[in-house]
Amino acid sequence: MEPRARTKKRSRALIVLALVALGVYALDQFSKYLVVASMAEGSVVRVLNDVLQLHFVRNPGAAFSLASGSTWIFSIIATVVVVFIVWLARRIRSLAWGLVFGLLLGGVLGNLTDRLLREPGFGVGHVVDFISTPWLLPAIYNVADMAIVTSMVIFMILTIRGIGLDGNKVSAVSKTATPALEAPLDQTDAVTPDTSTRDAATRDRPAPGAEALP
């Protein structure tokens, strides 16, 4: 592939990554702002009965309220993930992979912002969760969590399909080629009887009627 074409594909992938990350981050932070401004902590609003509810809680743990009490650990992990995505971005030339890392970056930044800027303090802030779907999951989550999970699903699909960061399908290791069948023996290669013994016997045999001579 020509350098110009590679550069063009990389630029498009980076644009997708940046726009998706920015969109997810903005939607996550805006939705959290609305929830904090309009709902009391612990309150529940039934949007679609038990299908969709708004349940405002502050989560000190990871996504879906896991590992509460380890906020600072997840703050460090989230920071490492952000740095890794920024470092990896220059290698991405696939729009699909740009989407994956854009969703992941936006989601991680959304929750990281809560941990850094919300109460009770820097690095240990509680994440605002408010989406509840009792029929689907017993946990309460937010837009950032949804983006992270979606990115993981797409990640697995691309990995299973063997799509590389450049958008090309990674060739599987080819199996050992089946040995070619040996060519059929030519007529001249057929086993022929050994005529040396027969010829010697013929030479030593007396001519017919020779026994009758005195």
Buried (B, 14 or more C-beta within 10 A) or exposed (E): EEEEEEEEBBEBBBEBBBBBBBBBBEBBBEBBEEBBEEBEEEEEBEEEEEEBBBBBBBBBBBBBBEEEEBBBBBBEBBBEBBEBBEEEBEEBBBBBBBBBBBBBBBBBBBBBBBBBEBEEEEBBBBBBBBBBBBEEEEBBBBBBBBBBBBBBEBBEEBEEEEBBBBBEEEEEEEEEEEEEEEEEEEEEEEEEEEEEEEEEEEEEEEEEEEEEEE
